[in-house]
Amino acid sequence: MAAKPTPVRVQRAASDIGGQLAAWRRMLNLTAVQVAERANVSRDTLRRLEHGDPGVVDQPPGEG
């Protein structure tokens, strides 16, 4: 079964949120590693969030 395409509104919202997250991180002079550690996510997940990847899902550690 093929995955449904992500709605445009969701893509736009994810991009906006990601841009705001990256801007706040930079304003606070935090590195991506620091934010990822504090949020208990991998550096790659933070990168995906900051780049507006709507495919980032909430999964318990070790299950993704």
Buried (B, 14 or more C-beta within 10 A) or exposed (E): EEEEEEEEEEBEEBBEBBEEBBEEBEEEEEEBEEBBEEEEBEEEBBBBBBBBBBEBEEEEEEEE
